[in-house]
Amino acid sequence: MANSLVFLADDLEQPMTAEQFLRRRKGISHRMLMRLKHTPGGICCNGKPIRTIDPISSGDRIVLTEPEQSSGLTPSSHLHVPILTETASYILYNKPPGMPVHPSQGHHNDTLGNVFAAAFPTLPFRPVYRLDRDTSGICLIAKSAYSAKLLQGHIQKRYLALVCGILTSPGTVNAPIARESDSIIRRCVRADGKPAVTHFVPLGNDDQYTLLELTLETGRTHQIRVHMAHLGYPLAGDSLYGGDLSRFQRHMLHCASVEFFDPDTHEMVSVTCPWDVSEQPFPGISIPYYDNPKQKVTK
């Protein structure tokens, strides 16, 4: 199916060209506009094809239609990933641990991208942000380049992490992150790295682990894992950064909550997703997004 966007040219004090309206008022990128110019029927006004230099007036209905595309990924219809919510512009999955977001060496058919390709064979795969393979929780995928542009960099996420050791006070880690010189995967805190800021609040603990709620001001690769290890409290199960492996065999990190403005309605959307109760280390403690039996979506 073709991917279409509909805009109403309301409150125009004077006519402007289609390009001016789409670029200035609606944030359509130059690259997308060039694609539409070379697509038959790509830009229509009140049901008729127009050029980008043609004028539009208040009340006109503008429809942008991109040609069918493919993600180029192998569809994997046998894989099931729970859907938290979906609109014409985006879909939010509850990604399980152990599933990569993108195909890579050794993971060609078992990723979230393969799941998306099976459901939407004519849409490119556009994750708004990435989660590590063993990180579970909310993963937001845009269904169009326009939606991706509006969403990227404007998502407020909250994570839950189980760390080794006892933390009782909230804190902030403000430490630059760089790639280890001898590794293409591992990151470290280093003065010449990129700025990175992580805030954390303890939610509960036993004699071995502390459960944290974390928010990020930046989105560096492995940021939470690197920052907590830098403090001396690596994530439980995180073999890459020195976490204890006695109880958990993967790093204990979950994207539990996201907030963003809907690219179509411009309303605030809030989605929460509980952590799998089978991994709950503190059954006697009530924890937000943690032991709630249902996903929650509010607008």
C-alpha positions as a Markdown table, in Angstrom:
| # | Residue | x | y | z |
|---|---|---|---|---|
| 1 | Met | 0.0 | 0.0 | 0.0 |
| 2 | Ala | 1.1 | 3.6 | -0.7 |
| 3 | Asn | 2.0 | 5.8 | 2.3 |
| 4 | Ser | -0.1 | 9.0 | 2.4 |
| 5 | Leu | -0.1 | 12.2 | 4.5 |
| 6 | Val | -3.0 | 14.6 | 4.5 |
| 7 | Phe | -2.7 | 18.3 | 5.5 |
| 8 | Leu | -5.4 | 21.0 | 5.6 |
| 9 | Ala | -4.1 | 24.4 | 4.7 |
| 10 | Asp | -6.0 | 26.4 | 7.3 |
| 11 | Asp | -5.4 | 30.0 | 8.5 |
| 12 | Leu | -3.3 | 31.1 | 5.5 |
| 13 | Glu | -3.5 | 34.8 | 5.5 |
| 14 | Gln | -2.3 | 34.8 | 1.9 |
| 15 | Pro | -1.6 | 32.2 | -0.8 |
| 16 | Met | 1.8 | 30.5 | -0.7 |
| 17 | Thr | 3.4 | 27.9 | -2.9 |
| 18 | Ala | 3.0 | 24.2 | -2.1 |
| 19 | Glu | 6.7 | 24.0 | -1.3 |
| 20 | Gln | 6.6 | 27.0 | 1.1 |
| 21 | Phe | 3.6 | 25.5 | 2.9 |
| 22 | Leu | 5.0 | 22.0 | 3.2 |
| 23 | Arg | 8.5 | 23.1 | 4.2 |
| 24 | Arg | 7.7 | 26.0 | 6.5 |
| 25 | Arg | 4.4 | 25.0 | 8.0 |
| 26 | Lys | 4.6 | 21.2 | 8.0 |
| 27 | Gly | 8.3 | 20.5 | 8.3 |
| 28 | Ile | 8.6 | 18.3 | 5.2 |
| 29 | Ser | 12.2 | 17.7 | 4.5 |
| 30 | His | 13.9 | 18.8 | 1.2 |
| 31 | Arg | 14.8 | 15.2 | 0.4 |
| 32 | Met | 11.2 | 14.0 | 0.9 |
| 33 | Leu | 9.9 | 16.8 | -1.3 |
| 34 | Met | 12.3 | 15.9 | -4.1 |
| 35 | Arg | 11.0 | 12.3 | -4.0 |
| 36 | Leu | 7.4 | 13.5 | -4.2 |
| 37 | Lys | 8.2 | 15.8 | -7.1 |
| 38 | His | 9.3 | 12.8 | -9.1 |
| 39 | Thr | 6.4 | 10.6 | -8.0 |
| 40 | Pro | 3.2 | 10.7 | -10.3 |
| 41 | Gly | 0.5 | 12.0 | -8.1 |
| 42 | Gly | 2.9 | 12.5 | -5.2 |
| 43 | Ile | 1.6 | 16.0 | -4.4 |
| 44 | Cys | -2.2 | 16.7 | -4.8 |
| 45 | Cys | -4.3 | 19.6 | -3.9 |
| 46 | Asn | -8.1 | 19.0 | -3.6 |
| 47 | Gly | -7.7 | 15.8 | -5.5 |
| 48 | Lys | -5.6 | 17.1 | -8.4 |
| 49 | Pro | -1.8 | 16.8 | -8.9 |
| 50 | Ile | 0.1 | 20.0 | -8.4 |
| 51 | Arg | 3.7 | 21.2 | -8.7 |
| 52 | Thr | 5.7 | 22.5 | -5.7 |
| 53 | Ile | 5.6 | 26.0 | -7.3 |
| 54 | Asp | 1.8 | 26.1 | -7.6 |
| 55 | Pro | 0.0 | 28.3 | -5.1 |
| 56 | Ile | -2.3 | 26.9 | -2.4 |
| 57 | Ser | -4.9 | 28.8 | -0.4 |
| 58 | Ser | -6.6 | 28.6 | 3.0 |
| 59 | Gly | -8.9 | 25.6 | 3.1 |
| 60 | Asp | -7.1 | 23.5 | 0.5 |
| 61 | Arg | -6.5 | 19.8 | 1.2 |
| 62 | Ile | -3.0 | 18.6 | 0.4 |
| 63 | Val | -2.3 | 14.9 | 0.1 |
| 64 | Leu | 1.3 | 13.6 | -0.2 |
| 65 | Thr | 1.6 | 10.0 | -1.5 |
| 66 | Glu | 4.9 | 8.2 | -1.5 |
| 67 | Pro | 5.4 | 5.1 | -3.7 |
| 68 | Glu | 5.4 | 1.7 | -2.1 |
| 69 | Gln | 8.8 | 0.7 | -0.7 |
| 70 | Ser | 10.3 | -2.3 | 1.0 |
| 71 | Ser | 12.4 | -2.5 | 4.1 |
| 72 | Gly | 14.6 | -5.0 | 2.3 |
| 73 | Leu | 14.4 | -7.2 | 5.3 |
| 74 | Thr | 13.3 | -10.8 | 5.3 |
| 75 | Pro | 9.7 | -11.1 | 6.8 |
| 76 | Ser | 9.5 | -13.4 | 9.8 |
| 77 | Ser | 5.8 | -14.0 | 10.3 |
| 78 | His | 6.4 | -16.8 | 12.8 |
| 79 | Leu | 7.8 | -14.4 | 15.3 |
| 80 | His | 5.4 | -12.7 | 17.7 |
| 81 | Val | 6.1 | -9.4 | 19.5 |
| 82 | Pro | 3.3 | -7.8 | 21.6 |
| 83 | Ile | 2.0 | -4.5 | 20.2 |
| 84 | Leu | 1.4 | -1.8 | 22.8 |
| 85 | Thr | -0.4 | 0.7 | 20.6 |
| 86 | Glu | -0.5 | 1.6 | 16.9 |
| 87 | Thr | -1.6 | 4.4 | 14.7 |
| 88 | Ala | -1.3 | 5.2 | 11.0 |
| 89 | Ser | 2.0 | 7.0 | 11.8 |
| 90 | Tyr | 3.8 | 4.7 | 14.3 |
| 91 | Ile | 3.7 | 1.4 | 16.2 |
| 92 | Leu | 5.1 | 0.6 | 19.6 |
| 93 | Tyr | 6.3 | -2.9 | 20.4 |
| 94 | Asn | 7.1 | -4.6 | 23.7 |
| 95 | Lys | 10.5 | -6.0 | 22.6 |
| 96 | Pro | 11.6 | -9.1 | 24.4 |
| 97 | Pro | 15.1 | -9.5 | 25.7 |
| 98 | Gly | 17.4 | -11.4 | 23.3 |
| 99 | Met | 15.9 | -9.9 | 20.2 |
| 100 | Pro | 18.0 | -7.4 | 18.2 |
| 101 | Val | 16.3 | -4.4 | 16.7 |
| 102 | His | 18.2 | -4.6 | 13.4 |
| 103 | Pro | 19.6 | -7.6 | 11.5 |
| 104 | Ser | 23.4 | -8.1 | 11.9 |
| 105 | Gln | 25.9 | -10.9 | 11.6 |
| 106 | Gly | 24.3 | -14.0 | 13.1 |
| 107 | His | 20.9 | -12.3 | 13.3 |
| 108 | His | 19.3 | -12.1 | 9.9 |
| 109 | Asn | 15.8 | -13.4 | 10.5 |
| 110 | Asp | 15.1 | -13.1 | 14.2 |
| 111 | Thr | 15.0 | -9.3 | 14.8 |
| 112 | Leu | 12.3 | -6.7 | 15.4 |
| 113 | Gly | 12.9 | -5.5 | 11.8 |
| 114 | Asn | 11.9 | -8.9 | 10.5 |
| 115 | Val | 8.7 | -8.8 | 12.6 |
| 116 | Phe | 7.9 | -5.3 | 11.2 |
| 117 | Ala | 8.7 | -6.5 | 7.6 |
| 118 | Ala | 6.1 | -9.3 | 7.9 |
| 119 | Ala | 3.4 | -6.9 | 9.1 |
| 120 | Phe | 4.2 | -4.0 | 6.8 |
| 121 | Pro | 5.9 | -5.4 | 3.6 |
| 122 | Thr | 5.7 | -2.1 | 1.7 |
| 123 | Leu | 7.2 | 0.1 | 4.5 |
| 124 | Pro | 10.8 | 0.8 | 5.3 |
| 125 | Phe | 11.8 | -0.1 | 8.9 |
| 126 | Arg | 12.4 | 3.2 | 10.8 |
| 127 | Pro | 13.0 | 2.7 | 14.5 |
| 128 | Val | 12.9 | 6.1 | 16.3 |
| 129 | Tyr | 15.5 | 4.9 | 18.8 |
| 130 | Arg | 17.3 | 1.6 | 19.4 |
| 131 | Leu | 17.4 | -0.8 | 22.3 |
| 132 | Asp | 20.3 | -3.2 | 22.9 |
| 133 | Arg | 19.6 | -6.8 | 22.0 |
| 134 | Asp | 19.1 | -7.8 | 25.7 |
| 135 | Thr | 17.2 | -4.7 | 26.7 |
| 136 | Ser | 13.5 | -5.3 | 26.9 |
| 137 | Gly | 10.6 | -3.0 | 26.7 |
| 138 | Ile | 9.1 | -0.2 | 24.5 |
| 139 | Cys | 10.5 | 0.2 | 21.0 |
| 140 | Leu | 8.9 | 2.9 | 18.8 |
| 141 | Ile | 8.8 | 2.5 | 15.0 |
| 142 | Ala | 7.8 | 5.3 | 12.6 |
| 143 | Lys | 5.8 | 4.3 | 9.6 |
| 144 | Ser | 6.9 | 7.2 | 7.4 |
| 145 | Ala | 9.9 | 9.5 | 7.0 |
| 146 | Tyr | 7.8 | 12.4 | 8.0 |
| 147 | Ser | 6.7 | 10.8 | 11.3 |
| 148 | Ala | 10.3 | 9.7 | 12.0 |
| 149 | Lys | 11.5 | 13.3 | 11.5 |
| 150 | Leu | 8.9 | 14.6 | 14.0 |
| 151 | Leu | 9.6 | 12.0 | 16.6 |
| 152 | Gln | 13.3 | 11.6 | 16.6 |
| 153 | Gly | 15.0 | 13.5 | 19.4 |
| 154 | His | 11.6 | 14.2 | 21.1 |
| 155 | Ile | 11.0 | 11.0 | 23.1 |
| 156 | Gln | 11.1 | 11.1 | 26.9 |
| 157 | Lys | 12.0 | 7.5 | 28.1 |
| 158 | Arg | 12.2 | 6.0 | 31.5 |
| 159 | Tyr | 14.1 | 2.8 | 32.2 |
| 160 | Leu | 14.3 | 0.3 | 34.9 |
| 161 | Ala | 17.6 | -1.3 | 35.7 |
| 162 | Leu | 18.7 | -3.8 | 38.3 |
| 163 | Val | 22.3 | -3.0 | 39.4 |
| 164 | Cys | 24.7 | -4.8 | 41.6 |
| 165 | Gly | 25.2 | -3.3 | 45.0 |
| 166 | Ile | 23.2 | -1.1 | 47.3 |
| 167 | Leu | 22.2 | 2.5 | 46.3 |
| 168 | Thr | 19.8 | 4.5 | 48.6 |
| 169 | Ser | 20.0 | 8.0 | 47.2 |
| 170 | Pro | 19.1 | 9.5 | 43.8 |
| 171 | Gly | 21.9 | 10.9 | 41.7 |
| 172 | Thr | 23.2 | 12.0 | 38.4 |
| 173 | Val | 26.1 | 10.8 | 36.3 |
| 174 | Asn | 27.6 | 13.5 | 34.0 |
| 175 | Ala | 30.5 | 11.8 | 32.2 |
| 176 | Pro | 31.5 | 11.7 | 28.5 |
| 177 | Ile | 31.3 | 8.4 | 26.7 |
| 178 | Ala | 33.7 | 7.1 | 24.1 |
| 179 | Arg | 34.4 | 3.9 | 22.3 |
| 180 | Glu | 37.1 | 1.7 | 23.7 |
| 181 | Ser | 40.1 | 1.9 | 21.4 |
| 182 | Asp | 40.5 | -1.8 | 21.2 |
| 183 | Ser | 36.8 | -2.7 | 20.7 |
| 184 | Ile | 34.1 | -1.9 | 18.3 |
| 185 | Ile | 31.4 | -2.8 | 20.8 |
| 186 | Arg | 32.5 | -1.7 | 24.3 |
| 187 | Arg | 32.2 | 1.9 | 25.5 |
| 188 | Cys | 33.9 | 3.7 | 28.4 |
| 189 | Val | 33.9 | 7.0 | 30.2 |
| 190 | Arg | 36.7 | 9.2 | 28.8 |
| 191 | Ala | 37.5 | 12.9 | 28.7 |
| 192 | Asp | 37.4 | 13.0 | 24.9 |
| 193 | Gly | 34.0 | 11.3 | 24.6 |
| 194 | Lys | 30.7 | 12.7 | 23.8 |
| 195 | Pro | 28.7 | 14.4 | 26.5 |
| 196 | Ala | 26.3 | 12.0 | 28.4 |
| 197 | Val | 24.0 | 12.6 | 31.4 |
| 198 | Thr | 22.0 | 10.0 | 33.3 |
| 199 | His | 19.7 | 10.5 | 36.2 |
| 200 | Phe | 18.7 | 7.7 | 38.6 |
| 201 | Val | 16.4 | 7.1 | 41.5 |
| 202 | Pro | 16.5 | 4.0 | 43.7 |
| 203 | Leu | 13.2 | 2.2 | 44.0 |
| 204 | Gly | 14.1 | -0.8 | 46.2 |
| 205 | Asn | 16.9 | -3.1 | 47.2 |
| 206 | Asp | 17.8 | -6.4 | 48.9 |
| 207 | Asp | 21.2 | -7.4 | 50.2 |
| 208 | Gln | 22.6 | -7.9 | 46.6 |
| 209 | Tyr | 20.8 | -5.6 | 44.1 |
| 210 | Thr | 19.2 | -2.2 | 43.8 |
| 211 | Leu | 16.4 | -1.5 | 41.4 |
| 212 | Leu | 16.7 | 2.0 | 39.7 |
| 213 | Glu | 14.5 | 4.2 | 37.6 |
| 214 | Leu | 16.6 | 6.1 | 35.1 |
| 215 | Thr | 16.1 | 9.0 | 32.7 |
| 216 | Leu | 18.6 | 10.2 | 30.1 |
| 217 | Glu | 19.4 | 13.7 | 28.8 |
| 218 | Thr | 21.5 | 12.1 | 26.0 |
| 219 | Gly | 21.3 | 8.8 | 24.1 |
| 220 | Arg | 24.8 | 7.4 | 23.8 |
| 221 | Thr | 25.4 | 3.7 | 23.0 |
| 222 | His | 25.3 | 1.6 | 26.2 |
| 223 | Gln | 24.9 | 4.9 | 28.2 |
| 224 | Ile | 23.1 | 3.4 | 31.2 |
| 225 | Arg | 25.4 | 0.4 | 31.3 |
| 226 | Val | 28.6 | 2.4 | 31.0 |
| 227 | His | 27.5 | 5.1 | 33.5 |
| 228 | Met | 26.4 | 2.6 | 36.2 |
| 229 | Ala | 29.6 | 0.5 | 35.8 |
| 230 | His | 31.6 | 3.8 | 36.1 |
| 231 | Leu | 29.9 | 4.4 | 39.4 |
| 232 | Gly | 30.8 | 0.9 | 40.6 |
| 233 | Tyr | 27.2 | -0.4 | 40.3 |
| 234 | Pro | 27.2 | -2.4 | 37.0 |
| 235 | Leu | 23.9 | -3.9 | 35.8 |
| 236 | Ala | 23.1 | -7.4 | 37.0 |
| 237 | Gly | 23.9 | -9.9 | 34.3 |
| 238 | Asp | 26.0 | -7.5 | 32.3 |
| 239 | Ser | 29.1 | -9.5 | 31.3 |
| 240 | Leu | 30.4 | -6.7 | 29.1 |
| 241 | Tyr | 30.7 | -4.2 | 31.9 |
| 242 | Gly | 31.5 | -6.4 | 35.0 |
| 243 | Gly | 28.0 | -7.2 | 36.2 |
| 244 | Asp | 27.3 | -10.2 | 38.5 |
| 245 | Leu | 26.2 | -13.3 | 36.5 |
| 246 | Ser | 25.2 | -15.5 | 39.4 |
| 247 | Arg | 21.4 | -14.9 | 39.0 |
| 248 | Phe | 20.9 | -13.3 | 35.7 |
| 249 | Gln | 22.4 | -14.2 | 32.3 |
| 250 | Arg | 21.6 | -11.0 | 30.5 |
| 251 | His | 21.9 | -7.3 | 31.5 |
| 252 | Met | 18.8 | -6.3 | 33.5 |
| 253 | Leu | 17.5 | -3.2 | 31.7 |
| 254 | His | 13.9 | -2.4 | 30.6 |
| 255 | Cys | 12.4 | 0.6 | 28.7 |
| 256 | Ala | 9.3 | 1.0 | 30.9 |
| 257 | Ser | 7.8 | 4.3 | 29.8 |
| 258 | Val | 7.8 | 6.7 | 26.9 |
| 259 | Glu | 6.2 | 10.1 | 26.3 |
| 260 | Phe | 6.0 | 12.0 | 23.0 |
| 261 | Phe | 3.7 | 14.2 | 21.0 |
| 262 | Asp | 1.6 | 12.4 | 18.4 |
| 263 | Pro | 2.8 | 13.6 | 15.0 |
| 264 | Asp | -0.8 | 13.7 | 13.7 |
| 265 | Thr | -2.9 | 15.0 | 16.6 |
| 266 | His | -0.1 | 16.8 | 18.4 |
| 267 | Glu | -1.5 | 15.4 | 21.7 |
| 268 | Met | 0.9 | 14.0 | 24.3 |
| 269 | Val | 1.0 | 10.2 | 24.3 |
| 270 | Ser | 2.2 | 8.3 | 27.4 |
| 271 | Val | 2.8 | 4.6 | 27.2 |
| 272 | Thr | 4.0 | 2.3 | 30.0 |
| 273 | Cys | 5.0 | -1.3 | 29.8 |
| 274 | Pro | 5.5 | -3.6 | 32.8 |
| 275 | Trp | 8.7 | -5.6 | 33.2 |
| 276 | Asp | 8.2 | -9.3 | 33.0 |
| 277 | Val | 7.1 | -10.4 | 36.4 |
| 278 | Ser | 9.2 | -13.6 | 36.1 |
| 279 | Glu | 12.3 | -11.4 | 36.4 |
| 280 | Gln | 11.0 | -9.5 | 39.5 |
| 281 | Pro | 13.6 | -9.7 | 42.3 |
| 282 | Phe | 11.5 | -7.9 | 44.9 |
| 283 | Pro | 8.0 | -9.4 | 44.9 |
| 284 | Gly | 7.0 | -7.6 | 48.1 |
| 285 | Ile | 7.6 | -4.1 | 46.7 |
| 286 | Ser | 5.1 | -2.3 | 44.5 |
| 287 | Ile | 7.1 | -0.6 | 41.7 |
| 288 | Pro | 5.8 | 1.7 | 38.9 |
| 289 | Tyr | 5.8 | 0.0 | 35.4 |
| 290 | Tyr | 7.1 | -3.1 | 37.1 |
| 291 | Asp | 4.4 | -5.2 | 38.7 |
| 292 | Asn | 1.4 | -3.6 | 36.9 |
| 293 | Pro | -0.3 | -6.4 | 35.0 |
| 294 | Lys | -1.4 | -4.3 | 32.1 |
| 295 | Gln | 0.2 | -1.9 | 29.6 |
| 296 | Lys | -1.1 | 1.6 | 29.8 |
| 297 | Val | -1.6 | 4.1 | 27.0 |
| 298 | Thr | -2.9 | 7.6 | 27.6 |
| 299 | Lys | -3.4 | 10.7 | 25.5 |
